[in-house]
């Protein structure tokens, strides 16, 4: 019994860790680092190419100017990497915070340049800390600029005076300047408070070659941990590897003088024997998949990854298998580089393999890097191949487990119910999906959406108002604002043809604010003409749960003096309950009404009536249409009786016939909305409709 409990507990722990890791992976900062740094891979490969060419030129006896130019090109590209890192992360964060992309990118670029200047008197600090600053600073400065840009006093350009692009750029000037000043003060303050920071001894302590086992294991494990969370370890740890590259230079200088090379641990050893195929020694992983897996999908993925794994680049495996946040591969991903490190240092210290004496990038080709960095020692090549094979054997059982998981249908037998639950076929096939096909499909979806958004950008939007007539008195007591659009040719477009694309593009909050503003302007215009009529507008949950957009919505509704209320669909209430509850309270404080739209069609309909303080519900048209059948009539009648018991106001949507109207037996004052009374009307025609209703009601007819 105890064994069963123990075995049952492990999946619970694994599930907990998986959920936590998934949440961390989805964090905005992690996603920005992960996706932003991936853009720099081409620059890194170009830089590595020039360094490899310079090494080849030096080995083949090419003129010194040729070697110097090639090495200089590598150094120049490397010197701008911190600037590119900050720019790429800043660009990703600007998308998340809805800021203008390129201005934010350039500001992040400038922030790092300021840090480089402030640290220029401390070269070691600059070489060590600037890259960390380039990763960390956008994570702080971009959200801060977004928060500042929402403050009224930071906005230079107002809506309506300039174009949208000019307005966005101008309104970023003050936040950008304030953040730049704060960043400078922070850096200066750190230099004053922590003088040791500018000397940056930390990398030497961690990467010191005089303690090869401790330092090497620390770097190998730290690099693997960073990559496991999707952070490109090469960039984050470049200062540490620079220290180890100095050990290679020291080895070369000692050997040139006929002395024994002093350092076993060096950048050459890490690149040639520890990170074989990239972080986690994933060339061994690719070979293990090819040798021990039967699943076609995994083998195809490994074959695709193999050529660039020979250049120590493993993004295909990291993101395609995936390795990132994959608990099933965490142990070998940490263990293989650590074992490689221990074996390689031991062999070099024993004198069986020559120490590295030529600086090569971590992306130098496999076999080539071992042979060249050790001055042409064939024993180094043998050691590298042996470590690759050893790593494949270590990865093998984990790869087999994943292979079996891919072949398992995931069926779970529920003996008590005498049934079986099977996972969706899509889940079982996740591991064999072709990332290239997925990329093309995603690109096609983006292009389709962009084409629709470009077309929609030419539309002219306006509101129409569908009357809500009292079933008891026949008076028009309210109306719903409905969004309408005309294309460039003046043709009326149905809401379903454009709202879904605006929603896919994440623009519904802007749509809500536009509708609210237009409704408030119409209400003000009616008041100026001596006419008043409550208006209800549809608002998405995204608007109510966004502090910025909810605040802007309340400012608009306040201008209507309680005449513009809000309808929220049931599906929108599934999200942040507390935020929606606060928003409803703010709307009530303005004197406006809140109703649940499409009641009865969403999830847990009844639960919303005690969770949220709503004034009315709108019965969905489907219930009204179904009233023509016996069961449908019973359902509608029961729903109306339920609302009566809770003393809720009711609006019935989609009433088109006399029979549907008569089916609405309700003791309270029920409002009817539908073509039976009127279609949606332009704003200038609604007052006359309301007066006509009043005249008919006074005459005793509806």
C-alpha positions in Angstrom: 0.0 0.0 0.0 2.9 2.3 0.8 4.5 1.7 -2.6 1.2 2.7 -4.3 1.0 5.9 -2.4 4.6 6.7 -3.2 4.1 6.1 -6.9 0.8 8.0 -6.9 2.5 11.0 -5.3 5.2 11.4 -8.0 2.7 12.4 -10.8 1.2 14.9 -8.4 4.6 16.5 -7.8 5.4 16.3 -11.5 2.1 18.0 -12.3 2.7 20.7 -9.8 6.2 21.4 -11.2 4.9 21.3 -14.8 2.1 23.8 -14.0 4.6 26.1 -12.2 7.1 25.9 -15.1 4.3 26.6 -17.6 3.3 29.7 -15.7 6.9 30.9 -15.6 7.3 30.2 -19.3 4.3 32.3 -20.1 5.5 35.2 -18.0 5.8 38.3 -20.1 9.5 38.9 -19.1 10.5 35.3 -19.9 8.7 35.4 -23.2 10.3 38.7 -24.2 13.8 37.4 -23.4 13.2 34.0 -25.0 11.7 35.4 -28.3 13.8 38.5 -28.4 17.2 36.8 -28.1 16.3 34.2 -30.7 16.4 37.0 -33.3 20.1 37.5 -32.6 21.1 34.0 -33.7 22.0 35.1 -37.3 24.2 37.9 -35.9 25.9 35.4 -33.6 26.5 33.0 -36.5 27.9 35.7 -38.7 30.3 36.8 -35.9 31.4 33.2 -35.4 32.0 32.8 -39.1 34.4 35.7 -39.2 36.3 34.3 -36.2 36.5 30.8 -37.7 37.8 32.4 -41.0 40.4 34.3 -39.1 41.6 31.1 -37.3 41.8 29.3 -40.6 43.6 32.2 -42.2 46.1 32.2 -39.3 46.7 28.4 -39.6 47.2 28.5 -43.3 49.7 31.3 -43.1 47.7 34.1 -44.7 49.0 37.7 -44.5 48.6 39.3 -41.1 46.3 42.1 -42.4 43.8 39.4 -43.6 43.8 37.7 -40.2 43.4 41.1 -38.5 40.5 42.2 -40.6 38.6 39.0 -40.1 39.2 39.0 -36.3 38.2 42.7 -36.3 34.9 42.0 -38.0 34.1 39.4 -35.3 35.0 41.8 -32.5 32.9 44.7 -34.0 29.8 42.5 -34.3 30.4 41.3 -30.8 30.7 44.8 -29.5 27.1 45.7 -30.6 25.5 42.6 -29.3 24.4 44.2 -26.0 22.7 47.0 -27.9 20.9 44.5 -30.1 19.9 42.4 -27.1 18.2 45.4 -25.4 16.6 46.5 -28.7 15.1 43.0 -29.4 13.8 42.5 -25.8 12.4 46.1 -25.8 10.6 45.5 -29.1 8.9 42.4 -27.7 7.9 44.2 -24.6 6.5 47.2 -26.6 4.1 44.8 -28.3 2.9 43.5 -24.9 2.5 47.0 -23.5 1.0 48.5 -26.7 3.7 51.1 -27.2 5.1 52.3 -30.5 7.6 49.6 -31.5 10.5 51.4 -33.1 10.6 54.4 -30.7 10.8 52.0 -27.7 13.4 49.9 -29.5 15.6 52.9 -30.1 15.1 54.1 -26.5 16.3 50.7 -25.2 19.2 50.9 -27.5 20.1 54.4 -26.1 19.7 53.2 -22.5 22.4 50.6 -23.0 24.7 53.1 -24.7 24.3 55.3 -21.7 25.4 52.4 -19.5 28.4 51.8 -21.7 29.4 55.4 -21.4 28.9 55.6 -17.6 31.1 52.4 -17.2 33.7 53.5 -19.7 36.2 54.3 -17.0 35.9 50.8 -15.7 36.6 48.5 -18.7 36.3 45.3 -16.8 32.9 46.4 -15.4 31.8 47.4 -18.8 32.8 44.0 -20.3 31.1 42.2 -17.5 28.0 44.1 -16.7 26.8 45.8 -19.9 25.3 42.6 -21.3 23.4 41.9 -18.1 22.1 45.5 -18.1 21.0 45.1 -21.7 18.9 42.1 -20.7 17.5 43.5 -17.4 17.0 47.2 -18.3 14.2 46.7 -20.9 12.3 44.5 -18.4 12.2 47.6 -16.1 12.2 50.6 -18.4 9.5 49.5 -20.9 6.8 48.7 -18.3 7.7 51.9 -16.6 7.4 53.9 -19.8 4.0 52.2 -20.4 2.8 53.3 -17.0 4.0 56.8 -17.4 2.5 57.2 -20.9 -0.9 56.6 -19.4 -0.6 59.7 -17.2 -2.4 62.7 -18.6 0.5 65.2 -17.8 3.0 63.2 -19.9 1.0 63.5 -23.1 2.3 66.2 -25.4 0.0 65.5 -28.4 -3.8 65.2 -28.0 -6.1 63.1 -30.0 -7.4 64.9 -33.1 -4.6 67.4 -33.6 -2.1 65.2 -35.3 -1.9 61.8 -37.0 -1.9 58.6 -34.9 1.8 57.8 -35.6 2.9 61.3 -34.7 0.8 61.3 -31.5 2.2 58.0 -30.3 5.8 59.1 -30.9 5.3 62.5 -29.3 3.6 61.1 -26.3 6.6 58.8 -25.6 9.0 61.8 -25.3 8.3 62.6 -21.7 8.1 59.0 -20.4 11.3 58.2 -22.3 13.2 61.1 -20.9 12.1 60.5 -17.4 13.0 56.8 -17.6 16.4 57.7 -19.0 17.1 60.1 -16.2 16.1 57.5 -13.6 18.3 54.9 -15.2 21.3 57.3 -15.1 20.7 58.1 -11.5 20.4 54.4 -10.6 23.7 53.6 -12.3 25.5 56.5 -10.7 24.0 55.6 -7.3 25.1 52.0 -7.6 28.6 53.1 -8.4 28.7 55.2 -5.3 27.1 52.7 -2.9 28.7 49.6 -4.3 32.2 50.5 -5.5 33.1 46.8 -5.9 30.4 46.6 -8.6 32.5 48.6 -11.0 35.4 46.3 -10.5 33.2 43.2 -11.4 35.2 40.5 -9.7 32.2 38.1 -9.8 32.9 36.4 -13.1 36.5 35.7 -12.1 35.3 34.1 -8.9 32.8 31.9 -10.8 34.9 31.2 -13.9 38.3 31.1 -12.4 40.4 28.5 -14.3 42.5 27.8 -11.2 39.6 25.7 -9.8 38.6 23.7 -12.9 36.2 21.3 -11.4 34.2 23.8 -9.3 34.2 26.6 -11.9 33.6 24.3 -14.8 30.7 22.5 -13.2 29.2 25.8 -12.1 29.3 27.3 -15.6 28.0 24.1 -17.2 25.1 23.7 -14.9 24.2 27.4 -14.9 24.3 27.4 -18.7 21.9 24.4 -18.9 19.5 25.9 -16.3 19.3 29.1 -18.3 18.6 27.3 -21.5 16.0 25.0 -19.7 14.0 28.2 -19.0 14.4 29.5 -22.6 17.1 32.1 -21.9 20.0 32.0 -24.4 22.9 31.1 -22.1 25.5 32.3 -24.6 24.5 35.9 -24.2 23.8 35.9 -20.5 27.2 34.1 -19.7 29.4 35.7 -22.3 31.5 37.6 -19.7 32.3 34.3 -18.0 33.4 32.7 -21.2 35.5 35.7 -22.0 37.4 34.9 -18.8 37.9 31.4 -19.9 39.1 32.6 -23.3 41.8 34.5 -21.5 43.0 31.2 -20.1 43.4 30.0 -23.7 45.5 33.0 -24.5 47.6 32.3 -21.4 48.1 28.7 -22.5 49.2 29.8 -26.0 51.7 32.3 -24.5 53.2 29.7 -22.2 53.5 27.1 -25.0 55.2 29.7 -27.3 57.9 30.1 -24.6 58.3 26.3 -24.3 56.5 26.1 -21.0 53.7 23.8 -20.0 50.2 25.2 -20.5 48.9 26.3 -17.0 45.2 26.0 -17.4 43.2 22.8 -18.1 39.8 24.7 -17.9 39.4 27.1 -20.7 37.0 28.3 -23.3 38.4 25.8 -25.8 37.7 22.9 -23.4 34.1 24.1 -22.8 33.3 24.5 -26.5 35.1 21.3 -27.7 34.2 18.8 -24.9 31.4 20.1 -22.7 28.9 21.8 -25.0 29.2 19.3 -27.9 26.4 20.3 -30.2 25.3 23.2 -28.1 24.0 23.6 -24.5 23.2 20.3 -22.9 25.6 18.6 -25.3 22.6 18.0 -27.6 24.6 16.5 -30.4 24.4 13.4 -28.2 20.7 13.9 -27.9 20.3 14.0 -31.7 22.3 10.8 -32.0 20.3 9.1 -29.2 17.1 9.9 -31.0 18.4 8.5 -34.3 19.8 5.4 -32.7 17.2 4.5 -30.1 13.8 6.0 -31.3 11.3 4.3 -33.5 9.0 7.2 -33.9 9.3 8.8 -37.3 8.5 12.3 -36.1 11.3 12.3 -33.6 13.8 10.9 -36.1 12.9 13.5 -38.7 13.3 16.3 -36.1 16.8 14.9 -35.1 17.8 14.7 -38.8 16.8 18.3 -39.3 18.7 19.4 -36.2 21.9 17.3 -36.9 23.6 19.6 -39.5 23.5 22.8 -37.3 24.2 20.7 -34.2 27.6 20.2 -35.8 28.0 24.0 -35.4 27.0 23.8 -31.8 23.6 25.4 -32.5 20.6 23.6 -31.1 17.6 25.8 -31.4 15.7 23.2 -33.4 15.9 20.7 -30.6 15.4 23.3 -27.8 12.2 24.7 -29.3 11.1 21.8 -31.5 11.4 18.7 -29.2 11.2 20.7 -26.9 13.9 20.7 -24.3 12.8 24.1 -22.8 10.6 23.5 -19.7 10.5 19.7 -20.5 10.9 17.9 -17.2 11.4 14.6 -18.9 14.8 15.8 -20.3 15.9 18.0 -17.5 18.2 15.3 -15.8 20.3 14.4 -18.9 20.3 18.0 -20.0 22.1 18.9 -16.8 24.0 15.7 -16.3 25.7 15.2 -19.8 27.6 18.5 -19.8 28.6 18.1 -16.2 30.0 14.6 -16.9 31.7 15.8 -20.0 33.4 18.5 -18.0 34.7 16.2 -15.3 36.0 13.7 -17.9 37.6 16.3 -20.1 39.4 18.2 -17.2 40.7 14.9 -15.8 42.0 13.8 -19.2 43.7 17.1 -19.9 45.3 17.3 -16.5 46.6 13.8 -16.9 48.4 14.9 -20.1 46.5 12.6 -22.4 45.1 15.5 -24.4 46.7 18.9 -25.1 45.2 21.9 -23.4 43.4 24.4 -25.6 45.8 27.0 -27.0 43.7 28.8 -29.7 40.6 30.8 -29.1 37.6 29.6 -31.1 33.9 30.5 -30.6 31.5 28.1 -29.0 29.9 27.8 -32.5 33.0 26.4 -34.2 32.2 23.1 -35.9 32.5 19.8 -34.0 35.7 17.9 -34.6 37.3 21.0 -36.2 37.1 22.8 -32.8 38.7 20.0 -30.9 41.5 19.5 -33.4 42.3 23.2 -34.0 42.0 24.5 -30.4 44.5 21.9 -29.2 47.0 22.6 -31.9 46.2 19.6 -34.0 46.0 16.9 -31.3 44.2 13.9 -32.7 43.6 12.6 -29.2 41.3 15.6 -28.7 39.2 14.4 -31.6 39.0 10.9 -30.1 38.0 12.3 -26.7 35.3 14.5 -28.3 33.8 11.5 -30.2 34.0 9.3 -27.1 32.2 11.9 -25.0 29.5 12.3 -27.7 28.9 8.6 -27.6 28.8 8.5 -23.8 26.3 11.4 -23.9 24.1 9.5 -26.3 24.0 6.5 -24.0 23.0 8.8 -21.1 20.3 10.4 -23.1 19.1 7.0 -24.4 16.7 5.9 -21.6 15.1 9.3 -21.5 14.6 9.4 -25.2 13.1 6.0 -25.2 10.6 7.1 -22.5 9.6 10.0 -24.7 9.3 7.7 -27.7 7.0 5.4 -25.8 5.0 8.3 -24.6 4.5 9.4 -28.2 3.3 5.9 -29.2 1.0 5.5 -26.1 -2.6 6.5 -26.8 -2.7 8.0 -23.3 -5.7 5.8 -22.3 -6.8 5.8 -18.7 -9.1 3.0 -17.5 -11.8 4.1 -15.0 -12.6 0.7 -13.5 -15.5 2.0 -11.3 -17.2 3.4 -14.3 -16.3 0.5 -16.6 -15.0 3.0 -19.2 -11.8 4.4 -20.7 -10.7 7.9 -21.2 -8.4 8.6 -24.1 -6.5 11.8 -24.7 -7.2 13.7 -27.8 -5.4 12.4 -30.9 -3.8 15.9 -31.2 -2.1 15.5 -27.8 -0.5 12.2 -28.8 0.7 13.7 -32.0 2.2 16.9 -30.6 5.7 15.6 -30.6 5.7 14.7 -34.3 4.3 17.9 -35.6 6.5 19.6 -38.2 7.6 23.0 -36.9 8.2 24.2 -40.5 4.6 23.5 -41.4 3.4 25.1 -38.2 5.4 28.2 -39.0 3.9 28.5 -42.5 0.4 28.0 -41.1 1.0 30.6 -38.5 2.3 33.0 -41.1 -0.7 32.4 -43.3 -3.0 33.1 -40.4 -1.2 36.4 -39.6 -1.3 37.4 -43.3 -5.0 36.7 -43.4 -5.7 38.7 -40.3 -3.5 41.6 -41.5 -5.4 41.7 -44.8 -8.7 41.9 -43.0 -7.4 44.6 -40.7 -6.1 46.6 -43.6 -9.5 46.4 -45.2 -11.3 47.3 -42.0 -9.0 50.3 -41.6 -10.8 51.9 -44.5 -14.3 51.4 -43.0 -16.4 54.3 -41.6 -17.9 53.3 -38.3 -21.1 54.6 -36.8 -23.8 53.6 -34.3 -27.4 52.7 -34.8 -29.8 52.3 -31.9 -32.4 49.6 -31.6 -35.4 50.6 -29.4 -36.4 48.8 -26.3 -40.2 49.1 -25.8 -42.1 48.4 -22.6 -44.4 45.4 -22.9 -46.8 46.9 -20.4 -47.0 50.6 -21.5 -45.8 50.5 -25.0 -43.4 53.4 -24.3 -39.8 53.4 -25.7 -37.8 53.3 -22.5 -34.3 52.6 -23.7 -32.2 51.5 -26.7 -29.1 49.4 -27.5 -26.2 50.9 -29.4 -25.1 48.6 -32.2 -21.9 49.1 -34.2 -22.2 49.5 -37.9 -19.7 50.0 -40.7 -19.5 51.0 -44.3 -16.6 50.0 -46.6 -14.7 52.3 -49.0 -17.5 51.7 -51.6 -20.2 52.8 -49.2 -21.6 49.2 -48.7 -23.0 48.3 -45.3 -20.9 45.6 -43.6 -22.4 43.2 -41.1 -20.8 43.2 -37.6 -19.9 39.6 -37.9 -17.7 40.3 -40.9 -15.3 42.6 -39.0 -15.7 42.1 -35.3 -14.1 38.7 -35.3 -11.0 40.0 -37.0 -10.8 43.0 -34.6 -11.0 40.5 -31.7 -8.3 38.3 -33.2 -6.1 41.3 -33.5 -6.6 42.2 -29.8 -8.4 45.4 -30.6 -11.8 44.9 -28.8 -10.8 47.2 -26.0 -10.2 50.0 -28.5 -13.6 49.1 -30.1 -15.3 49.3 -26.8 -13.9 52.7 -26.0 -14.9 54.0 -29.5 -18.4 52.8 -29.0 -18.6 54.3 -25.5 -17.4 57.6 -26.8 -19.8 57.6 -29.7 -22.7 56.7 -27.4 -21.9 59.5 -25.0 -21.7 62.0 -27.8 -25.1 60.9 -29.1 -26.6 61.1 -25.6 -25.2 64.6 -25.2 -26.6 65.6 -28.6 -30.0 64.3 -27.6 -29.9 66.3 -24.4 -29.2 69.5 -26.3 -32.3 68.8 -28.3 -34.4 68.3 -25.2 -34.6 64.5 -25.6 -33.3 61.9 -23.1 -33.1 58.1 -23.6 -31.0 55.5 -21.8 -28.4 53.8 -24.0 -26.8 50.4 -23.4 -23.5 49.4 -24.9 -21.7 46.1 -25.2 -18.4 46.0 -23.3 -15.9 43.1 -23.4 -14.4 41.6 -20.3 -10.9 42.5 -21.5 -11.9 46.2 -21.2 -13.3 45.8 -17.7 -10.2 43.8 -16.5 -7.6 46.2 -17.9 -6.9 49.0 -15.4 -6.0 51.4 -18.1 -9.0 50.8 -20.4 -11.5 50.5 -17.6 -10.4 53.8 -16.2 -10.8 55.4 -19.7 -14.2 53.8 -20.0 -15.3 55.3 -16.6 -14.2 58.8 -17.7 -16.4 58.5 -20.8 -19.4 57.1 -19.0 -19.2 59.9 -16.4 -19.9 62.4 -19.1 -23.3 60.7 -19.9 -24.7 61.4 -16.4 -26.0 57.8 -16.0 -27.6 57.7 -19.4 -25.2 55.2 -20.9 -25.2 51.7 -19.3 -23.2 48.5 -20.0 -24.1 45.1 -21.2 -21.7 42.2 -20.4 -22.0 38.8 -22.0 -21.8 35.7 -19.8 -18.7 34.4 -21.6 -16.9 37.6 -20.7 -17.6 37.1 -17.0 -15.6 33.9 -16.8 -12.3 35.8 -16.4 -11.1 38.0 -13.5 -14.2 38.0 -11.3 -12.9 40.5 -8.8 -11.9 43.0 -11.5 -15.3 42.7 -13.2 -17.0 43.1 -9.8 -15.0 46.3 -9.1 -15.9 47.7 -12.6 -19.6 47.0 -12.0 -19.4 49.0 -8.8 -17.8 51.9 -10.5 -20.5 51.9 -13.2 -23.2 51.9 -10.5 -21.4 54.8 -8.8 -21.8 56.8 -12.0 -25.6 56.2 -11.9 -25.5 53.8 -14.9 -27.1 50.4 -15.2 -25.4 47.0 -15.8 -27.1 44.0 -17.5 -26.0 40.5 -18.4 -26.3 40.0 -22.2 -27.3 36.7 -23.9 -28.4 35.3 -20.6 -28.8 31.5 -20.5 -26.3 30.8 -23.3 -23.1 31.0 -21.4 -21.5 29.1 -18.5 -22.9 28.8 -15.0 -25.6 31.4 -15.8 -27.3 31.3 -12.4 -24.0 31.8 -10.5 -23.5 35.3 -12.0 -26.7 36.5 -10.4 -25.3 36.3 -6.9 -21.7 37.0 -7.8 -22.4 40.3 -9.6 -24.7 43.2 -8.7 -26.6 43.4 -12.0 -29.7 45.5 -12.7 -31.2 43.4 -15.5 -30.7 40.4 -17.7 -31.3 40.2 -21.5 -32.9 36.9 -22.5 -31.2 35.6 -25.6 -33.2 35.5 -28.9 -32.9 31.6 -29.0 -35.3 31.4 -26.0 -37.8 33.7 -27.7 -37.7 31.7 -30.9 -38.1 28.4 -29.1 -41.3 29.7 -27.4 -43.2 28.5 -30.5 -42.7 24.9 -29.2 -44.3 23.5 -26.1 -41.0 22.7 -24.3 -39.5 26.0 -25.4 -42.5 27.9 -24.1 -42.1 26.2 -20.7 -38.4 27.0 -20.6 -39.1 30.7 -21.4 -41.9 30.9 -18.9 -39.7 29.3 -16.2 -36.9 31.8 -16.9 -39.3 34.7 -16.6 -40.7 33.4 -13.3 -37.1 33.0 -12.0 -36.4 36.7 -12.9 -39.6 37.8 -11.2 -38.6 36.0 -8.0 -35.2 37.8 -8.0 -36.9 41.1 -8.9 -34.7 41.6 -11.9 -35.5 43.8 -14.9 -35.8 41.8 -18.1 -35.1 42.7 -21.7 -36.2 40.2 -24.3 -34.2 40.2 -27.5 -35.1 39.1 -31.0 -38.9 39.5 -30.8 -40.2 39.5 -34.3 -43.8 38.2 -34.3 -47.1 38.8 -32.4 -47.0 35.2 -31.1 -43.5 35.7 -29.6 -44.6 38.9 -28.0 -47.7 37.2 -26.4 -45.4 34.4 -25.0 -43.7 37.0 -22.8 -45.9 36.8 -19.7 -44.2 38.8 -17.0 -45.5 40.6 -14.0 -42.7 43.2 -14.0 -42.0 45.9 -16.6 -40.4 43.8 -19.3 -38.7 45.6 -22.2 -39.0 44.1 -25.7 -36.2 44.6 -28.3 -36.6 43.3 -31.9 -38.0 43.8 -35.3 -41.6 43.5 -34.1 -41.3 47.1 -33.0 -38.3 48.4 -35.0 -35.0 47.6 -36.5 -31.9 49.6 -35.4 -32.3 53.3 -36.2 -29.9 56.1 -36.9 -29.5 58.4 -33.9 -31.5 61.2 -35.5 -34.6 59.0 -36.0 -34.9 57.5 -32.6 -36.5 60.6 -30.9 -39.3 60.5 -33.4 -39.8 56.8 -32.9 -40.1 57.4 -29.1 -42.6 60.1 -29.6 -44.7 57.9 -31.9 -44.6 55.2 -29.2 -45.8 57.7 -26.6 -48.6 58.9 -28.9 -49.8 55.3 -29.5 -49.6 54.5 -25.8 -51.7 57.5 -25.0 -54.3 56.3 -27.5 -54.5 53.0 -25.8 -52.6 50.9 -28.3 -49.1 49.5 -28.5 
